Amino acid sequence: MPQSGPNAHHLRCSGSTLYKISPYRHLGQVEAKANPSAIPNNAVVEAFGADKCPKLIRLLNEDDEATLLHALRCLAGVLKMPNDVVNCSNNSQHVLEPLAHLVFHNNQEIRRSAAIALTGFSAHAVGRAELISQKTMRKILKAFHRDDTPLLESLFDTALNVSSIMTGTQELSKHGYPSAVVEKLKRSITDSIRCRALRLLKACVNDGIPGTVLQVVELGGVEVVSKSIYSKNKDVRIASLQVTGSILYLEQGRESAIEHGVVKKLCGVLMDRDTSVGVAAAAALMVLAVHDEAKRELYEAGIMSNFLKLLHVREVGIQLNILKLITVMAAHPLAREAMRTKQLEKSIQDMTEDPNELLALVMSEVEETLERIKNHKGVEGYVIADKNGAVLRRHPHMDIASAERYSSFMKELTTKARGVVRDLNPKNDLQYLRIRLKKFEILVAHEKEFLVIVIQKWSPNPT
């Protein structure tokens, strides 16, 4: 049997017990081919024995680069198994400490292999929890500044895995990932990195931490992200549109979008041949159209002429978002008149009978609710307005001037009433207001985005 020596170039044969009588370090001395295949887990077991995890982790502290490289490649295979992720997370000898150090190694292959191992580790729930508890994402943040595509792909994949849970996303946001991602997007990078960066930015924007979205806006995030809306890469376009839509829920985000011409860009991809792009564009426009200036730009761009075509696209996501966009645009007087066509009304009416349950449900619930209010005994009128007081729907027998008057006055009154409620108890909020007059009463339901006003007759009970 050949002896194991300092220049030994062999792997253990299947079933052998050589690991009991010769050093496990021999694996790092094996000659590597130009494009070596992944080392299977059973080969690692044969070489290192049942306690392979602590031995591999100890190897990560070696100075010899060949040893490090082979140990990392073995570790990448080992970390595909959830139980081995647990075994590599021992407090006394944790795999994340050396991996976080090795992503900054001078050897490019070692950096990349360490990043691949981190991605494999983060693919498991236990791994993600450990990455958060060990503060590893904070330790490797500076590695994202490198211009090494394979390294960045693995690092972003790790961050995306961590961001799949809310605590992970919040951990990333707290340690500066939003600003790092925005800065990375400002540079010349490949589509694969740009797509990953946009997806990670979307996760951070939706982290639930007050101030993250504002930080992204102040860093120029809206302008940077919107530059990718016209990308030739479909995945980049979709990711860019989704991030834009998330940022636009903030008032400052909408103002920044208006300033940088995002309305025109969104209109440009609304009719994209790929329906998934259209869905994302319609969703972003629906949010942006809340801004009065955006409504004006959309009207002047003649976007209403595309509504009829889009409502006939057999994609529920587009149809739902266009219906929402129509509702928001109806607050603009000129846009409302432009949309008042028999064809559009018929299309919307047909959609209430659509075989698609979700679409029909959305439309039918709205119509049924309004019909019940209209036919309720004593109802004189109703008005549905947006949070700015713009009339969206009104009772058929109610003229627009009366509807707008009720909307304006009730908006002002509910704002003051809500302030009183909040002053009395900051944890409380106004939901419903009832005003009783001599001959009729006004019922007002106050929601975050809408105001529902119902005017009905009443008569005192006989005493």
N, C-alpha and C positions, 0 to 999 in steps of 0.2 A: 504494500500500500504506500503511495507517495506520501512523503512527510510534509507537514505544513511548515513553511519557513517564511522569511521576510519577503520573498519574491513569489510566493505561491499565487497562481492564477487559476483558481477553480471555485466552483460552487458546490455545495453539498448535494449529493445525489439523494433522490427521493427515498425516504426510509432510513437514511444513514443516521448514526448517532455521533458523528464527528464533533458536534458542538460540545460534547462532554469532555473531549480530550484535547481540543486545540482552541486557540483564541478565536472569539467571534469577530475580532477585528479584521479577519481575512476578507470579509465581504467588501471592504473598502479598497482592497488591493486587486480586485478583479478588473481586468481590462474591459473598457466600455467600447462598444461599437459606435459608429457615427450616429446611427439612429436606433438606439436600443429600445426594445419593447419593454413595456411595464413589467416590473418584477412581480410575479404572482405571490399572493399571500402565503401559500403553502411553502414556496421556496424560502421565504423569510423565516417561517417557523422552523424549517429544517436547519437553517443556518444559525438561528439564535435560540431556539428552544421555546418553551412555553412562556418564559419571561422576556419575550422579545421587546416589549414596550419600554421598560426601563433601560435595557441595553441600547436600544436605538436612541433614546433620549440622551444617554451618556455620550454616545458617539457624536451628537450634535455639538459637543463642546471641544471636539478635536481640532487641531490646527491644520492637519493634512487635508488639502482641498479635495483630493480623490475620495478620501474616507467620508468627508462631509457630503459630497455629491451623491455617493451611493447610499448613504444612510437616509438622505432626504428622499431619494427615489423609492427606497423601500418603505419609508414612512408614508409616502403618498398612497401606496397600495394598502398599507395597514389601516389607515384612517378611513377607508371605505366601509369598514365594519363598525357599527355603533358601539359594540362592546369594547372595541379597542380604543375608541375615542374616550370612553370612560377610563380605561386602563392608563391612557396617556395623560390623564388629568389629575394625577396624584399630587396632593399639595406639597409633598416633600420633594418631588421631582416632576415639575409640570412642563409639558412639551411647548406651551405657548411662549415661555420666557426665551428659550433659544431661537425659536422660529421668528419672534419679533425682532431679535437681534440680527438674524441671518438675512432678512430682507434688505439690510443695508450693507451686506458683504461686498468686498471689492470685486469678487468674481461674479460675473453676470449670470452664469449658469446656476450658481448657488443661490443667488437672489431669486431667480425665477423659480427654482425648485422649491425654495422655502415658501414662496407665495402660492404655488400649487398645493403644497401641503396644508397651508392655512385655508384655502378654498375647500379642500376635502374635509377639513375639521369643521368648518362652518356649515357644511351641508346637513349636519345632524342637530337636532334640538339641544342635546347636551352640549355640543360644541358651541352653539350660539350663546347659550347661557354662560359658558366658561369665558368666551371672548368678552362678554359684557362685564362679568365679575372681576376678571383679571385686568381690565382696562387696556386690553391689547390694541383695540382700534385707535386709542389715543397715542399709543407708542409707535404705531406704524404710519401715522398720518403724513409725516414728511416724505415717506417713500412715494406718495402720490405725485410729488413734484418732478419725478424723473421722467425722461422721454424714452421709455423702454416699453414698447407696445405689449409684448407678451407678459411682462411683469405687471403692467397696469391692468391688463385684462383679468388676471387672477386676483389682484387686489380689489378691483371694483366688484368682481363676482363675490368675494368675501364680504365686502360691505353691503352688497345687495342682499345676501343671505341674512346678515345680521339685521338689516332693515325690514325683514319680513315680519318681525314682531315689534310692537309699539315701543317697548322698553329699549330695544336695540336702536330704533330710529332716534329716539330721544337721546340716547348715549352718543350717537354720531353728531347730532345737532349741537349738543353741549360742548363737544370737543372740537368744533370748528370745521366740520365737513361741508356745510353749505357754502362757506366762503371759499374753501379749497376747490370745490367742484365748479363754482362760478369762474374762478380764475383759470381752471383747466379748460373750460369751455371757450375762454377768450383766446386760447392758443390754437395753433394748427395741429389737429390731432386726427387720427383715423376715424372712419365711421363707426367701427366696432367700439372704440373708446368713447366717442361722442354719445352713442346710443346708451351705453352703460351709465355715463355721467348724467345724462338727462333723466334716466330712470331713478338714479339715486337722489337727484335733486328733487324729483317729484315726491319721493318718500319723505325727505326732510321737510318739504313744504307742508306735508300733511301730518307732521309729528305731534300736533296738538299743543305745542309750546307757544305761548303768546310772544310775538316778536320775531320768530324765525322767518316768516314770509316777508315782513317789513325789512329785515336784514337783507334778504335776497334782492328785494326791490331796490334798496339803497345801494347795493353793490353793482347795480346795472343788470340784474338778472333778466328782466323782461326783454331788454334790447338784445342781450346775448342769446337768449333762448329763441327769440323770434327769428333770428338769422338762419336757424335750421329748418324753418317751416317749409322752405322751398328746396330742401335737400333732395338729391336724386335717389337717396336711399330711403325706401319706404319706412323701415323701422325707425330711422332717425326722425322722419317727418311726424310719425305718430307719437313718438316719445316727446318731441318738441311741443306738439299741440296739447298733449295731456298735461305737461308741466305748465304751459301757458294758461290752460283752463283752471288749474289749481291756484295759480298766483292771482288770477283775476277776481277771486272771491274777496280779496282785500281792496278797499277803495283806492288806496295808493297804487295798487297794482293796475287797476283799471285806468287810472290817470296816466301812469307811465306807458301803458299800452296805447292810449290815444296819442300821446306825445311822440311815440316812435312808429306810428303808422301800422300798428298791428291789425286794425280793422281791415285794411286793404289786403293784407297778406292772408288773413283768414278767409276772406271772400274769394281769394284766388285759388284756394285749395278745397273749397266747399264742394265743388263739382268734380273732385278727383275721381279718376276711374276706379281706384281702390276704395271700396265702401268703408273700410275701417278708418281710412284717412278722413272721409266725409263725416263719419260719426264723431270723431275727435274734434274736427273743425266746427261742426254744428254745436257741440257741447260748449266749446270755448266762446263761440259767438253768443250763445244763449246767456252766458254769464256776463260777458262784456256789454251786451245790449242794455243792461240795467242803467248804464251811464247815458245820460241824455245826449251828450256829444256823439257817442257811438251810434245811438239811434239815428241821429241826423246824418252821419257818414254812411250808415247802412242804407238809409233811404236814398241819399244822393247817388250811391253806387248802384241803385236799381236792383238790390238783392231780392226784393219781393217777387220779381219775375221768375226767380228760380224756385220759389217755394212750392209751386204746383208740381214741377218736375220732381223735386225731392220727396214730396209726399207720396209719389208713385214708385219710388225706389223700394224694392222689396227687401228692405233692411230695417228691422224694428228700431234699432238704435238711432238711425237717421230720422225716421218718422217721428219718434218721440221727442227728440231734441228740436226738430223743426217746429213741432206743435208748441213746444215751450217758447221757442223763439218768436213764433207768431203772436203768442199771448203777450210777451214782453213788448214787441214792436207795436202792438195795438194801442199802447199808451201814447204813441206819437201821432198827432192828428192827421198829418199828410200821409204817413205810412198806413194808418188805419183806413183812410179813403182808398188808397191804392190797392189794398188787399180786399176791399169789399167788392169782390167779383163773384158771379154765379158759379164759375168753375171751381174756385177755391172753397166756397161755401159747400158746394156739392161734395168735394173731396173730403172735407172735414166731416160732413154728415155721413158719408159712406164709411168712414173709418170707425164710427160708433157701432157699425154692424160688421166690422172686420172679423174674420175667423180667428185672427190672432188674439188670444185671450188677454194678454197684457195690454195691447194697444186698445182693444175694445173696452177694457176695464177702465183705463185712464180716461178715455173720452166719455164713456157712458156715466161714470160716477160724477163727473163735472156736470153733464147735462141733466142727470137725474136730480142732483142736489138743487140746481137752479130751478128746475121744473117744480120740485116740491115747495120751494120757497115762494115761487110765483103763484102757485095754486093754493097756498095756505090761506085759510079764511082770515080776512082782515089785512092781508099784506098789500100795501100801497105801492111799494117799490123796493128795489135793492140795488146796491152798487158794490162792485168789487174793484178795489184800487191797489196799485202797488205801494211800496213803502214811501215813495215820493209824492203820493196823492194822485197819480195819473190814473184815470178811469180805464179799466180793462174790460169790464162787462157791466151792463145795466139792465133794468127791467124794460121789456119791450115797449111799455106805455110811458116810459120816463124819457123826457128829452135830455139831450146831452148837457145843456146849460144847468139844469137842475142837478144832474148827476155830479157834475164837476163842482157845483156849489157845496153839496153834501160832503163830497170827498175832501175838499179843501178845509171846511170847517171841522169835520170830524177828525181829520188828521191832526189839526192843531190842538183840538180838545184832548184827544187820547194821548198826545205827547205830554201835555201838561199833567193829565191824570196819572200817567205812568211815572212822571217825576215825583208826584206826591206819594205814590205807593212806595217808590224806592227810598224816599226820604224817611218814611215811617219805618220801613224794614228793608235794608239793602239786599237781603236774601230773597225778597219777594218780587213779584212782577205783575203787571196788569195783563189780564187775559180777556176780560169781558167787561163791557160798559153798557148800562141800561139807563136811558134818559126818558122819563115819563112827563109828557106834556098834557094839556087839557083834553085834546081830542085824539092824539096818537102818541106813540112812543118810538124811540130810535134805539135799536139794538146794534152794538158795535163789537165785533170780534177782532181783537188785535193780535196779529201774528208777526213774525220777524220780517217777512217779505211782503205781506199782504194785509189789507184792511177790508173786512166784510161788513157792510152796513145794510140793515134791513129796517124799513119804515112800515109800521103797521098801526091800524086803528085799535082803540081800546075803549072800553066803557066801564065805569065803576060798578062794582057789585051792588045790587039793591040792598039797602040796610033795613 
